């Protein structure tokens, strides 16, 4: 598990490790923030199809991202969890141990992103990216804090703002939980299914 202290601030990313997810953006943003703050940690929950010790992994995008973390000098404060079994409780434990979630997708967040839905259901304050389409339920500064994709400086500023302003984190957490109840509950799924088949 994480080797962090009680006063450490934990940023989590949840999802697969591949190019459209914007992993390089969150790593570069974390590098900016960690240069000023010593008590922060980044956890990337999820993996790629390859084992971290395989030759293909080291030559792949996930391997390039671990090399980027090393090159930026942040590797000791970045945890890569790797792949989990479908019934593992570890992702849940990592989410519960985190203070905010960063989902820096290159093409913006959508309600259909399973990582977004899962994180919202845990009531974590979420920083995500604004794409070409912003679905109505996603409201900036109410249930998600939106940044532009591929902008590490902007993401870093947002992370710092949330670290320094717990009242904003609280509002985003409450908004995320409400969004999860309104859009990702079983009752809502049944309603949408009925609507789809009765059109």
N, C-alpha and C positions, 0 to 999 in steps of 0.2 A: 504493500500500500504506500501511501504518500509519506514522505519524511518531512513534514512541515510542523511548525510550532503553532500554538494557539492564537498567536497574533498575526500569522501569515495570511495573506490574501491569495485565494486560489481562483484562477481563471481556467475554465474547462472548455474544450472543444469536443463535440460528440459527433461521430460519423466516420465514414470511410476516408482513407487517406489517398486521394487522387486529385489531379490538377484542378477541376472546376470548383473544388471545395475551398480554395484560397488559403491553403496551409502556409504558403510563403508569406502571405499578408499578415497572418496572426503572429508568425515567428518574428517578422521584422518589427511589428508593432510592439511585441513583448520586449524585444531588444531595446527599443526606445524607452519604454517605461521602466524596465529593470535597471537602466543606467542611473536612474534617479531614486529608485526604491529597492531596497534590499530584501524586503520581506514579502515578495510575491513569487508565485509559482504557477507554471502553465502545465496543464494536463491534457493530453490528446487521447481521448477515449475512443478506441476503434482501431482497425488495422487495415492492412492490404491483404491481397490473396497470398502473398509470399511470406515465408518465415523471415524474421529479421536477420538471421545468420546465414541466409541463402545468398548465393552469388547473384542471382537475378534481382533479389531485393536491393542489394547494394548498388546495382546499376539502374534501378527503377526510380520513379518519382518519390516513393517513401524513403528510399535510400538517399536520394538527393536532398530531401528535407532534413533528415538527420544530420547530413553533412553541413547543411546550411546552419542548423542550430549550433553545431560545433564551431563553424567559421565565425559566427556572430558572438561566440563566447558565452552562450546562454545554456549550453547542454546540461549543466549541473542543476539547473532550475526548471528543466523541461522533462516531464515524464511521458513516455510513450507506452501505453498499456498493451498495445497489440490486440489481436483477435480474441474474442470470447466465444464460449459455447452459447447456444441460443438460450439456455436456461440459467446462465450465470447471474448471480446477484451483484457481481463486482461493478458493472456499469452504474447500477443504482447507488452503490456506496460512494463511488467517485462523484456522482452528481450531488449527493447529499453533503459531501465534504467541500463543495465548491461555493464560491461567493457570487460569481457571475459566469455566464456562458457567452462565448464568442463564436458566431457562425458566419465567417467572412466569405460567403460564397461569391464566386466571380460573376454570377448572373443574377444575384438577388435571391431573397428568401421567398418561399411560397408556402401556403398552408399544407400543401401535399408533401413537404419535406418531413420525413419521419423523425429526424433528429430535432427539428423545431417543435414538433408536436410532443415528443417525449420530454424535452427540456421544459416546455411550458407546463406540462402536467406536474412537474416537480416544484413549480413556483420559483424558478430561478430567474433573476433579471437577465434578459437576453439582449445582446448586441448582435444585429444582423445587418445585411446589406440590402440596399434598395436597387432593384432591377428595373427592367423596362416596364414590368407590370407590378403594381402594388395592390394586393387584394384588400378590399374595404375593411375586413376585421383587423388588419395589422395597422395599428395607430401609433405613429412616432411619439415617443416619450410617455405613452400610456401603457402599452403592453409589450413594446419592443423599442429599442433605441436603434435607429437606422443610420448607417454610414454609406458612403459610396464604395463600390467594390474596388479592390486593388489599390487602396490608399492607406498604406501603413501609418502615415502621420496622423490621418484623421481617426483611424481606429485607436491609435495610442492616446490621442487627446480624449476620446470617449471613455476609454478604460480608466484614465486618470480622473476624469470627472465623476465616474461612478465610484471609484475608490474613495474620493474625498467627500461625496455627498450621499450618505446612507439613506436620506429621505427619498432620493430619486430611485435608488435600488429597491426600496420598499414599495414605491408606487409601481415600478415595473414588475416586481414579483407578484403583487396583487393582481395586476392587469394580465400577466401571463396565466395565472391560475384561472381567472375568469374566462380568458380566451379558450383555455383547455376545456373548461366545463361547457362553454357555449358551442365549441366546434369539434372537439375530439372525444366527447363522451359517447357511450353506447346508444343512449337515447337519440342523440343528434345523428349518429351514424344510421340508425334505423329510419329516422325521418328523411334523411337524404336518399336512402335506398328506395323508400316508398315513392318519393318525388321522382326519382329517376325512372322507375318502372311504370309509373302511371301517366307519364307525359304522352 
